[in-house]
Amino acid sequence: MTSVVKFPQTRRSERVVDVEPGVPTETRPVRLLYSVIEAGELLSVSKQTIYDLIDLGELPKVMIGRTGKTVRVAASDLQAYIDNQRVEVQPAWAL
């Protein structure tokens, strides 16, 4: 799986989401895991919302490290969450 978003190496407070439209996905680096902050940026929500989704069981988390204190979210789980949130809207005249 290739990542849609490329995060430049900057300080956390200066991080900018760069989607780079027009750049072929096969030339982008593969990202398997995102931090909670990055996952929030990808979904356009706060990091607290990501933690709430994790606590509700709607978004699986990956625990990293010997103590498991580092939380990451898999790119495939983010895509699955987005796919599960899609709603088909019927036109008003079809009701």
Gaussian input, Z-matrix of N, CA and C with variables (Angstrom, degrees):
# hf/3-21g

backbone

0 1
 N
 C     1     B1
 C     2     B2     1     A1
 N     3     B3     2     A2     1     D1
 C     4     B4     3     A3     2     D2
 C     5     B5     4     A4     3     D3
 N     6     B6     5     A5     4     D4
 C     7     B7     6     A6     5     D5
 C     8     B8     7     A7     6     D6
 N     9     B9     8     A8     7     D7
 C    10    B10     9     A9     8     D8
 C    11    B11    10    A10     9     D9
 N    12    B12    11    A11    10    D10
 C    13    B13    12    A12    11    D11
 C    14    B14    13    A13    12    D12
 N    15    B15    14    A14    13    D13
 C    16    B16    15    A15    14    D14
 C    17    B17    16    A16    15    D15
 N    18    B18    17    A17    16    D16
 C    19    B19    18    A18    17    D17
 C    20    B20    19    A19    18    D18
 N    21    B21    20    A20    19    D19
 C    22    B22    21    A21    20    D20
 C    23    B23    22    A22    21    D21
 N    24    B24    23    A23    22    D22
 C    25    B25    24    A24    23    D23
 C    26    B26    25    A25    24    D24
 N    27    B27    26    A26    25    D25
 C    28    B28    27    A27    26    D26
 C    29    B29    28    A28    27    D27
 N    30    B30    29    A29    28    D28
 C    31    B31    30    A30    29    D29
 C    32    B32    31    A31    30    D30
 N    33    B33    32    A32    31    D31
 C    34    B34    33    A33    32    D32
 C    35    B35    34    A34    33    D33
 N    36    B36    35    A35    34    D34
 C    37    B37    36    A36    35    D35
 C    38    B38    37    A37    36    D36
 N    39    B39    38    A38    37    D37
 C    40    B40    39    A39    38    D38
 C    41    B41    40    A40    39    D39
 N    42    B42    41    A41    40    D40
 C    43    B43    42    A42    41    D41
 C    44    B44    43    A43    42    D42
 N    45    B45    44    A44    43    D43
 C    46    B46    45    A45    44    D44
 C    47    B47    46    A46    45    D45
 N    48    B48    47    A47    46    D46
 C    49    B49    48    A48    47    D47
 C    50    B50    49    A49    48    D48
 N    51    B51    50    A50    49    D49
 C    52    B52    51    A51    50    D50
 C    53    B53    52    A52    51    D51
 N    54    B54    53    A53    52    D52
 C    55    B55    54    A54    53    D53
 C    56    B56    55    A55    54    D54
 N    57    B57    56    A56    55    D55
 C    58    B58    57    A57    56    D56
 C    59    B59    58    A58    57    D57
 N    60    B60    59    A59    58    D58
 C    61    B61    60    A60    59    D59
 C    62    B62    61    A61    60    D60
 N    63    B63    62    A62    61    D61
 C    64    B64    63    A63    62    D62
 C    65    B65    64    A64    63    D63
 N    66    B66    65    A65    64    D64
 C    67    B67    66    A66    65    D65
 C    68    B68    67    A67    66    D66
 N    69    B69    68    A68    67    D67
 C    70    B70    69    A69    68    D68
 C    71    B71    70    A70    69    D69
 N    72    B72    71    A71    70    D70
 C    73    B73    72    A72    71    D71
 C    74    B74    73    A73    72    D72
 N    75    B75    74    A74    73    D73
 C    76    B76    75    A75    74    D74
 C    77    B77    76    A76    75    D75
 N    78    B78    77    A77    76    D76
 C    79    B79    78    A78    77    D77
 C    80    B80    79    A79    78    D78
 N    81    B81    80    A80    79    D79
 C    82    B82    81    A81    80    D80
 C    83    B83    82    A82    81    D81
 N    84    B84    83    A83    82    D82
 C    85    B85    84    A84    83    D83
 C    86    B86    85    A85    84    D84
 N    87    B87    86    A86    85    D85
 C    88    B88    87    A87    86    D86
 C    89    B89    88    A88    87    D87
 N    90    B90    89    A89    88    D88
 C    91    B91    90    A90    89    D89
 C    92    B92    91    A91    90    D90
 N    93    B93    92    A92    91    D91
 C    94    B94    93    A93    92    D92
 C    95    B95    94    A94    93    D93
 N    96    B96    95    A95    94    D94
 C    97    B97    96    A96    95    D95
 C    98    B98    97    A97    96    D96
 N    99    B99    98    A98    97    D97
 C   100   B100    99    A99    98    D98
 C   101   B101   100   A100    99    D99
 N   102   B102   101   A101   100   D100
 C   103   B103   102   A102   101   D101
 C   104   B104   103   A103   102   D102
 N   105   B105   104   A104   103   D103
 C   106   B106   105   A105   104   D104
 C   107   B107   106   A106   105   D105
 N   108   B108   107   A107   106   D106
 C   109   B109   108   A108   107   D107
 C   110   B110   109   A109   108   D108
 N   111   B111   110   A110   109   D109
 C   112   B112   111   A111   110   D110
 C   113   B113   112   A112   111   D111
 N   114   B114   113   A113   112   D112
 C   115   B115   114   A114   113   D113
 C   116   B116   115   A115   114   D114
 N   117   B117   116   A116   115   D115
 C   118   B118   117   A117   116   D116
 C   119   B119   118   A118   117   D117
 N   120   B120   119   A119   118   D118
 C   121   B121   120   A120   119   D119
 C   122   B122   121   A121   120   D120
 N   123   B123   122   A122   121   D121
 C   124   B124   123   A123   122   D122
 C   125   B125   124   A124   123   D123
 N   126   B126   125   A125   124   D124
 C   127   B127   126   A126   125   D125
 C   128   B128   127   A127   126   D126
 N   129   B129   128   A128   127   D127
 C   130   B130   129   A129   128   D128
 C   131   B131   130   A130   129   D129
 N   132   B132   131   A131   130   D130
 C   133   B133   132   A132   131   D131
 C   134   B134   133   A133   132   D132
 N   135   B135   134   A134   133   D133
 C   136   B136   135   A135   134   D134
 C   137   B137   136   A136   135   D135
 N   138   B138   137   A137   136   D136
 C   139   B139   138   A138   137   D137
 C   140   B140   139   A139   138   D138
 N   141   B141   140   A140   139   D139
 C   142   B142   141   A141   140   D140
 C   143   B143   142   A142   141   D141
 N   144   B144   143   A143   142   D142
 C   145   B145   144   A144   143   D143
 C   146   B146   145   A145   144   D144
 N   147   B147   146   A146   145   D145
 C   148   B148   147   A147   146   D146
 C   149   B149   148   A148   147   D147
 N   150   B150   149   A149   148   D148
 C   151   B151   150   A150   149   D149
 C   152   B152   151   A151   150   D150
 N   153   B153   152   A152   151   D151
 C   154   B154   153   A153   152   D152
 C   155   B155   154   A154   153   D153
 N   156   B156   155   A155   154   D154
 C   157   B157   156   A156   155   D155
 C   158   B158   157   A157   156   D156
 N   159   B159   158   A158   157   D157
 C   160   B160   159   A159   158   D158
 C   161   B161   160   A160   159   D159
 N   162   B162   161   A161   160   D160
 C   163   B163   162   A162   161   D161
 C   164   B164   163   A163   162   D162
 N   165   B165   164   A164   163   D163
 C   166   B166   165   A165   164   D164
 C   167   B167   166   A166   165   D165
 N   168   B168   167   A167   166   D166
 C   169   B169   168   A168   167   D167
 C   170   B170   169   A169   168   D168
 N   171   B171   170   A170   169   D169
 C   172   B172   171   A171   170   D170
 C   173   B173   172   A172   171   D171
 N   174   B174   173   A173   172   D172
 C   175   B175   174   A174   173   D173
 C   176   B176   175   A175   174   D174
 N   177   B177   176   A176   175   D175
 C   178   B178   177   A177   176   D176
 C   179   B179   178   A178   177   D177
 N   180   B180   179   A179   178   D178
 C   181   B181   180   A180   179   D179
 C   182   B182   181   A181   180   D180
 N   183   B183   182   A182   181   D181
 C   184   B184   183   A183   182   D182
 C   185   B185   184   A184   183   D183
 N   186   B186   185   A185   184   D184
 C   187   B187   186   A186   185   D185
 C   188   B188   187   A187   186   D186
 N   189   B189   188   A188   187   D187
 C   190   B190   189   A189   188   D188
 C   191   B191   190   A190   189   D189
 N   192   B192   191   A191   190   D190
 C   193   B193   192   A192   191   D191
 C   194   B194   193   A193   192   D192
 N   195   B195   194   A194   193   D193
 C   196   B196   195   A195   194   D194
 C   197   B197   196   A196   195   D195
 N   198   B198   197   A197   196   D196
 C   199   B199   198   A198   197   D197
 C   200   B200   199   A199   198   D198
 N   201   B201   200   A200   199   D199
 C   202   B202   201   A201   200   D200
 C   203   B203   202   A202   201   D201
 N   204   B204   203   A203   202   D202
 C   205   B205   204   A204   203   D203
 C   206   B206   205   A205   204   D204
 N   207   B207   206   A206   205   D205
 C   208   B208   207   A207   206   D206
 C   209   B209   208   A208   207   D207
 N   210   B210   209   A209   208   D208
 C   211   B211   210   A210   209   D209
 C   212   B212   211   A211   210   D210
 N   213   B213   212   A212   211   D211
 C   214   B214   213   A213   212   D212
 C   215   B215   214   A214   213   D213
 N   216   B216   215   A215   214   D214
 C   217   B217   216   A216   215   D215
 C   218   B218   217   A217   216   D216
 N   219   B219   218   A218   217   D217
 C   220   B220   219   A219   218   D218
 C   221   B221   220   A220   219   D219
 N   222   B222   221   A221   220   D220
 C   223   B223   222   A222   221   D221
 C   224   B224   223   A223   222   D222
 N   225   B225   224   A224   223   D223
 C   226   B226   225   A225   224   D224
 C   227   B227   226   A226   225   D225
 N   228   B228   227   A227   226   D226
 C   229   B229   228   A228   227   D227
 C   230   B230   229   A229   228   D228
 N   231   B231   230   A230   229   D229
 C   232   B232   231   A231   230   D230
 C   233   B233   232   A232   231   D231
 N   234   B234   233   A233   232   D232
 C   235   B235   234   A234   233   D233
 C   236   B236   235   A235   234   D234
 N   237   B237   236   A236   235   D235
 C   238   B238   237   A237   236   D236
 C   239   B239   238   A238   237   D237
 N   240   B240   239   A239   238   D238
 C   241   B241   240   A240   239   D239
 C   242   B242   241   A241   240   D240
 N   243   B243   242   A242   241   D241
 C   244   B244   243   A243   242   D242
 C   245   B245   244   A244   243   D243
 N   246   B246   245   A245   244   D244
 C   247   B247   246   A246   245   D245
 C   248   B248   247   A247   246   D246
 N   249   B249   248   A248   247   D247
 C   250   B250   249   A249   248   D248
 C   251   B251   250   A250   249   D249
 N   252   B252   251   A251   250   D250
 C   253   B253   252   A252   251   D251
 C   254   B254   253   A253   252   D252
 N   255   B255   254   A254   253   D253
 C   256   B256   255   A255   254   D254
 C   257   B257   256   A256   255   D255
 N   258   B258   257   A257   256   D256
 C   259   B259   258   A258   257   D257
 C   260   B260   259   A259   258   D258
 N   261   B261   260   A260   259   D259
 C   262   B262   261   A261   260   D260
 C   263   B263   262   A262   261   D261
 N   264   B264   263   A263   262   D262
 C   265   B265   264   A264   263   D263
 C   266   B266   265   A265   264   D264
 N   267   B267   266   A266   265   D265
 C   268   B268   267   A267   266   D266
 C   269   B269   268   A268   267   D267
 N   270   B270   269   A269   268   D268
 C   271   B271   270   A270   269   D269
 C   272   B272   271   A271   270   D270
 N   273   B273   272   A272   271   D271
 C   274   B274   273   A273   272   D272
 C   275   B275   274   A274   273   D273
 N   276   B276   275   A275   274   D274
 C   277   B277   276   A276   275   D275
 C   278   B278   277   A277   276   D276
 N   279   B279   278   A278   277   D277
 C   280   B280   279   A279   278   D278
 C   281   B281   280   A280   279   D279
 N   282   B282   281   A281   280   D280
 C   283   B283   282   A282   281   D281
 C   284   B284   283   A283   282   D282

   B1=1.4556
   B2=1.5191
   B3=1.2797
   B4=1.4494
   B5=1.5108
   B6=1.3012
   B7=1.4572
   B8=1.5124
   B9=1.3023
   B10=1.4528
   B11=1.5214
   B12=1.3173
   B13=1.4533
   B14=1.5120
   B15=1.3017
   B16=1.4548
   B17=1.5212
   B18=1.3299
   B19=1.4523
   B20=1.5155
   B21=1.3382
   B22=1.4557
   B23=1.5222
   B24=1.3274
   B25=1.4545
   B26=1.5219
   B27=1.3169
   B28=1.4591
   B29=1.5152
   B30=1.3025
   B31=1.4551
   B32=1.5211
   B33=1.3194
   B34=1.4618
   B35=1.5236
   B36=1.3387
   B37=1.4601
   B38=1.5252
   B39=1.3379
   B40=1.4609
   B41=1.5280
   B42=1.3297
   B43=1.4589
   B44=1.5227
   B45=1.3175
   B46=1.4549
   B47=1.5210
   B48=1.3171
   B49=1.4569
   B50=1.5198
   B51=1.3215
   B52=1.4570
   B53=1.5240
   B54=1.3018
   B55=1.4501
   B56=1.5291
   B57=1.3013
   B58=1.4661
   B59=1.5278
   B60=1.3215
   B61=1.4576
   B62=1.5230
   B63=1.3007
   B64=1.4517
   B65=1.5153
   B66=1.3307
   B67=1.4577
   B68=1.5267
   B69=1.3320
   B70=1.4635
   B71=1.5319
   B72=1.3256
   B73=1.4635
   B74=1.5188
   B75=1.3204
   B76=1.4670
   B77=1.5276
   B78=1.3232
   B79=1.4679
   B80=1.5248
   B81=1.3252
   B82=1.4648
   B83=1.5199
   B84=1.3163
   B85=1.4659
   B86=1.5334
   B87=1.3124
   B88=1.4581
   B89=1.5232
   B90=1.3198
   B91=1.4649
   B92=1.5091
   B93=1.3174
   B94=1.4480
   B95=1.5208
   B96=1.3365
   B97=1.4535
   B98=1.5160
   B99=1.3233
   B100=1.4586
   B101=1.5171
   B102=1.3230
   B103=1.4565
   B104=1.5267
   B105=1.3245
   B106=1.4605
   B107=1.5261
   B108=1.3270
   B109=1.4691
   B110=1.5255
   B111=1.3420
   B112=1.4624
   B113=1.5261
   B114=1.3430
   B115=1.4640
   B116=1.5275
   B117=1.3274
   B118=1.4624
   B119=1.5119
   B120=1.3350
   B121=1.4666
   B122=1.5235
   B123=1.3252
   B124=1.4647
   B125=1.5199
   B126=1.3393
   B127=1.4572
   B128=1.5251
   B129=1.3259
   B130=1.4771
   B131=1.5205
   B132=1.3327
   B133=1.4616
   B134=1.5247
   B135=1.3287
   B136=1.4619
   B137=1.5236
   B138=1.3325
   B139=1.4635
   B140=1.5270
   B141=1.3317
   B142=1.4614
   B143=1.5273
   B144=1.3217
   B145=1.4669
   B146=1.5205
   B147=1.3230
   B148=1.4688
   B149=1.5226
   B150=1.3384
   B151=1.4658
   B152=1.5294
   B153=1.3303
   B154=1.4679
   B155=1.5312
   B156=1.3370
   B157=1.4655
   B158=1.5237
   B159=1.3353
   B160=1.4657
   B161=1.5275
   B162=1.3437
   B163=1.4640
   B164=1.5224
   B165=1.3355
   B166=1.4624
   B167=1.5326
   B168=1.3329
   B169=1.4559
   B170=1.5148
   B171=1.3238
   B172=1.4627
   B173=1.5224
   B174=1.3285
   B175=1.4614
   B176=1.5288
   B177=1.3375
   B178=1.4649
   B179=1.5226
   B180=1.3282
   B181=1.4607
   B182=1.5183
   B183=1.3252
   B184=1.4496
   B185=1.5168
   B186=1.3248
   B187=1.4608
   B188=1.5242
   B189=1.3202
   B190=1.4633
   B191=1.5256
   B192=1.3029
   B193=1.4576
   B194=1.5091
   B195=1.3192
   B196=1.4502
   B197=1.5300
   B198=1.3258
   B199=1.4632
   B200=1.5219
   B201=1.3153
   B202=1.4545
   B203=1.5134
   B204=1.3283
   B205=1.4578
   B206=1.5251
   B207=1.3101
   B208=1.4547
   B209=1.5215
   B210=1.3292
   B211=1.4626
   B212=1.5243
   B213=1.3155
   B214=1.4523
   B215=1.5239
   B216=1.3227
   B217=1.4609
   B218=1.5199
   B219=1.3254
   B220=1.4655
   B221=1.5254
   B222=1.3279
   B223=1.4635
   B224=1.5237
   B225=1.3236
   B226=1.4706
   B227=1.5277
   B228=1.3386
   B229=1.4695
   B230=1.5212
   B231=1.3406
   B232=1.4640
   B233=1.5219
   B234=1.3444
   B235=1.4638
   B236=1.5221
   B237=1.3341
   B238=1.4660
   B239=1.5221
   B240=1.3328
   B241=1.4623
   B242=1.5294
   B243=1.3325
   B244=1.4635
   B245=1.5264
   B246=1.3251
   B247=1.4632
   B248=1.5292
   B249=1.3390
   B250=1.4666
   B251=1.5198
   B252=1.3186
   B253=1.4569
   B254=1.5200
   B255=1.3151
   B256=1.4666
   B257=1.5191
   B258=1.3062
   B259=1.4581
   B260=1.5124
   B261=1.3184
   B262=1.4632
   B263=1.5238
   B264=1.2951
   B265=1.4601
   B266=1.5194
   B267=1.3212
   B268=1.4598
   B269=1.5294
   B270=1.3074
   B271=1.4498
   B272=1.5306
   B273=1.3027
   B274=1.4740
   B275=1.5289
   B276=1.3302
   B277=1.4684
   B278=1.5184
   B279=1.3507
   B280=1.4576
   B281=1.5230
   B282=1.3075
   B283=1.4711
   B284=1.4705
   A1=107.96
   A2=116.73
   A3=120.67
   A4=109.94
   A5=114.11
   A6=119.52
   A7=110.75
   A8=116.00
   A9=121.40
   A10=109.85
   A11=116.49
   A12=121.22
   A13=109.95
   A14=117.05
   A15=122.68
   A16=107.97
   A17=116.41
   A18=120.71
   A19=109.15
   A20=118.10
   A21=119.96
   A22=110.08
   A23=116.32
   A24=121.05
   A25=109.44
   A26=115.75
   A27=121.83
   A28=108.35
   A29=115.48
   A30=118.85
   A31=109.37
   A32=115.57
   A33=121.11
   A34=112.53
   A35=116.99
   A36=119.56
   A37=112.35
   A38=117.26
   A39=120.98
   A40=112.24
   A41=118.58
   A42=121.91
   A43=110.90
   A44=115.36
   A45=121.84
   A46=108.08
   A47=116.57
   A48=120.76
   A49=108.15
   A50=115.81
   A51=121.10
   A52=108.09
   A53=117.08
   A54=121.59
   A55=111.96
   A56=118.29
   A57=124.03
   A58=113.11
   A59=118.04
   A60=118.55
   A61=110.90
   A62=115.14
   A63=119.92
   A64=114.16
   A65=118.02
   A66=121.07
   A67=108.01
   A68=117.97
   A69=120.10
   A70=110.90
   A71=116.39
   A72=119.88
   A73=112.58
   A74=118.35
   A75=119.84
   A76=112.72
   A77=117.95
   A78=120.33
   A79=112.04
   A80=117.57
   A81=120.85
   A82=110.44
   A83=117.62
   A84=119.54
   A85=111.45
   A86=116.15
   A87=121.43
   A88=108.62
   A89=116.32
   A90=122.10
   A91=107.39
   A92=117.02
   A93=121.15
   A94=112.03
   A95=116.76
   A96=121.62
   A97=111.13
   A98=115.36
   A99=122.26
   A100=108.95
   A101=116.46
   A102=120.15
   A103=108.46
   A104=116.14
   A105=120.21
   A106=110.11
   A107=116.47
   A108=120.10
   A109=110.64
   A110=117.23
   A111=120.68
   A112=111.52
   A113=116.82
   A114=120.20
   A115=110.18
   A116=116.17
   A117=120.16
   A118=111.94
   A119=116.44
   A120=120.34
   A121=110.74
   A122=116.60
   A123=120.05
   A124=112.02
   A125=117.18
   A126=121.19
   A127=112.58
   A128=116.38
   A129=122.32
   A130=112.09
   A131=115.66
   A132=121.95
   A133=108.04
   A134=116.06
   A135=120.57
   A136=110.90
   A137=115.42
   A138=118.43
   A139=110.39
   A140=117.81
   A141=120.61
   A142=110.65
   A143=117.31
   A144=120.39
   A145=110.30
   A146=117.36
   A147=121.16
   A148=109.47
   A149=116.99
   A150=119.88
   A151=110.94
   A152=117.67
   A153=121.13
   A154=110.89
   A155=116.86
   A156=120.72
   A157=110.80
   A158=116.42
   A159=121.16
   A160=109.41
   A161=116.96
   A162=120.97
   A163=112.33
   A164=117.09
   A165=121.58
   A166=112.55
   A167=116.76
   A168=120.81
   A169=113.82
   A170=117.13
   A171=120.53
   A172=112.37
   A173=116.85
   A174=121.90
   A175=107.74
   A176=117.89
   A177=119.98
   A178=111.11
   A179=116.01
   A180=120.62
   A181=109.51
   A182=114.90
   A183=122.52
   A184=106.41
   A185=116.31
   A186=121.13
   A187=108.45
   A188=116.19
   A189=122.44
   A190=109.23
   A191=116.09
   A192=121.20
   A193=112.84
   A194=114.93
   A195=121.28
   A196=111.86
   A197=115.97
   A198=119.52
   A199=111.73
   A200=118.10
   A201=121.72
   A202=114.27
   A203=116.88
   A204=120.18
   A205=113.24
   A206=116.81
   A207=120.35
   A208=109.54
   A209=116.09
   A210=121.25
   A211=108.99
   A212=116.13
   A213=122.77
   A214=108.47
   A215=115.63
   A216=121.89
   A217=107.27
   A218=116.36
   A219=121.32
   A220=109.98
   A221=115.11
   A222=120.93
   A223=110.59
   A224=116.96
   A225=120.16
   A226=111.16
   A227=117.34
   A228=120.09
   A229=111.21
   A230=117.07
   A231=119.75
   A232=110.70
   A233=116.00
   A234=119.91
   A235=110.83
   A236=117.13
   A237=120.63
   A238=110.65
   A239=117.72
   A240=120.62
   A241=110.21
   A242=116.22
   A243=120.24
   A244=110.27
   A245=116.68
   A246=120.71
   A247=111.60
   A248=117.49
   A249=121.12
   A250=112.70
   A251=118.23
   A252=121.66
   A253=112.90
   A254=117.10
   A255=119.98
   A256=110.32
   A257=115.34
   A258=121.73
   A259=108.40
   A260=116.00
   A261=119.57
   A262=108.11
   A263=115.55
   A264=120.51
   A265=108.37
   A266=114.79
   A267=119.94
   A268=108.16
   A269=117.68
   A270=119.90
   A271=110.49
   A272=116.20
   A273=121.11
   A274=111.63
   A275=116.76
   A276=118.56
   A277=111.62
   A278=119.02
   A279=121.49
   A280=111.88
   A281=117.96
   A282=120.02
   A283=112.55
   D1=135.51
   D2=177.15
   D3=-104.10
   D4=152.95
   D5=-177.42
   D6=-83.92
   D7=144.00
   D8=176.76
   D9=-86.37
   D10=-24.33
   D11=-174.57
   D12=-116.59
   D13=135.59
   D14=176.52
   D15=-112.06
   D16=122.10
   D17=178.65
   D18=-98.71
   D19=118.47
   D20=176.86
   D21=-67.91
   D22=153.11
   D23=178.97
   D24=-78.28
   D25=95.73
   D26=178.65
   D27=-136.00
   D28=174.01
   D29=174.76
   D30=-66.67
   D31=151.53
   D32=-174.94
   D33=-54.26
   D34=-40.94
   D35=-177.82
   D36=-70.98
   D37=-16.86
   D38=-178.30
   D39=-105.52
   D40=5.89
   D41=-174.96
   D42=-62.17
   D43=134.61
   D44=-179.39
   D45=-127.28
   D46=134.23
   D47=176.11
   D48=-80.79
   D49=124.24
   D50=-178.86
   D51=-121.85
   D52=103.50
   D53=-175.72
   D54=-77.76
   D55=-25.23
   D56=179.50
   D57=50.66
   D58=65.38
   D59=177.88
   D60=-63.55
   D61=144.04
   D62=179.39
   D63=92.50
   D64=-13.34
   D65=178.54
   D66=-87.47
   D67=125.71
   D68=-178.02
   D69=-58.54
   D70=137.65
   D71=-177.23
   D72=-64.99
   D73=-26.96
   D74=-179.27
   D75=-69.55
   D76=-16.52
   D77=178.40
   D78=-93.93
   D79=-3.77
   D80=-179.63
   D81=-88.66
   D82=152.89
   D83=179.16
   D84=-69.29
   D85=149.56
   D86=179.78
   D87=-82.44
   D88=127.40
   D89=175.72
   D90=-118.32
   D91=118.32
   D92=177.99
   D93=-92.79
   D94=-33.87
   D95=-176.14
   D96=-128.62
   D97=147.88
   D98=176.21
   D99=-125.92
   D100=147.44
   D101=173.51
   D102=-69.97
   D103=168.04
   D104=179.85
   D105=-62.40
   D106=-39.22
   D107=178.88
   D108=-64.68
   D109=-44.80
   D110=178.92
   D111=-64.35
   D112=-39.70
   D113=177.73
   D114=-62.48
   D115=-39.35
   D116=176.66
   D117=-63.32
   D118=-40.09
   D119=178.23
   D120=-65.14
   D121=-39.42
   D122=-179.81
   D123=-66.27
   D124=-35.52
   D125=-179.93
   D126=-94.18
   D127=-1.05
   D128=-178.92
   D129=60.18
   D130=42.99
   D131=176.38
   D132=-133.75
   D133=171.57
   D134=-179.86
   D135=-78.23
   D136=164.71
   D137=177.33
   D138=-66.37
   D139=-30.02
   D140=177.45
   D141=-64.63
   D142=-36.88
   D143=176.83
   D144=-63.76
   D145=-39.31
   D146=177.36
   D147=-62.64
   D148=-46.22
   D149=177.73
   D150=-61.17
   D151=-38.94
   D152=178.00
   D153=-63.58
   D154=-42.02
   D155=177.98
   D156=-63.37
   D157=-38.13
   D158=177.72
   D159=-65.38
   D160=-46.47
   D161=-178.73
   D162=-63.70
   D163=-33.62
   D164=178.39
   D165=-77.65
   D166=-9.68
   D167=-179.13
   D168=82.62
   D169=10.29
   D170=-179.91
   D171=-83.92
   D172=-19.97
   D173=-179.03
   D174=-134.51
   D175=113.02
   D176=-179.81
   D177=-67.42
   D178=151.43
   D179=177.29
   D180=-118.15
   D181=158.28
   D182=175.98
   D183=-117.45
   D184=124.25
   D185=179.22
   D186=-93.44
   D187=128.67
   D188=-176.74
   D189=-114.30
   D190=144.73
   D191=175.02
   D192=97.10
   D193=167.14
   D194=-176.60
   D195=-65.29
   D196=-37.72
   D197=179.79
   D198=-91.11
   D199=-12.24
   D200=178.39
   D201=72.56
   D202=25.61
   D203=-178.25
   D204=-83.68
   D205=-19.16
   D206=-179.50
   D207=-88.96
   D208=122.03
   D209=-177.85
   D210=-103.86
   D211=132.34
   D212=175.00
   D213=-130.65
   D214=159.81
   D215=177.32
   D216=-121.66
   D217=129.76
   D218=-178.84
   D219=-72.10
   D220=142.30
   D221=178.54
   D222=-59.32
   D223=-38.13
   D224=-179.93
   D225=-67.01
   D226=-33.98
   D227=177.72
   D228=-70.69
   D229=-35.71
   D230=175.65
   D231=-62.99
   D232=-43.62
   D233=179.66
   D234=-65.50
   D235=-40.04
   D236=178.16
   D237=-64.33
   D238=-39.64
   D239=178.48
   D240=-62.88
   D241=-44.55
   D242=178.94
   D243=-61.28
   D244=-45.51
   D245=-179.58
   D246=-61.73
   D247=-36.28
   D248=179.93
   D249=-73.48
   D250=-17.93
   D251=-178.15
   D252=-91.06
   D253=-6.03
   D254=-178.93
   D255=-67.67
   D256=137.09
   D257=-179.26
   D258=-125.88
   D259=129.43
   D260=174.87
   D261=-83.66
   D262=126.95
   D263=-179.70
   D264=-105.35
   D265=127.37
   D266=177.56
   D267=-88.20
   D268=140.79
   D269=176.02
   D270=-61.40
   D271=150.03
   D272=-177.72
   D273=-59.32
   D274=-34.01
   D275=-177.62
   D276=-71.45
   D277=-15.83
   D278=-177.58
   D279=-84.74
   D280=-9.36
   D281=-178.14
   D282=-77.85

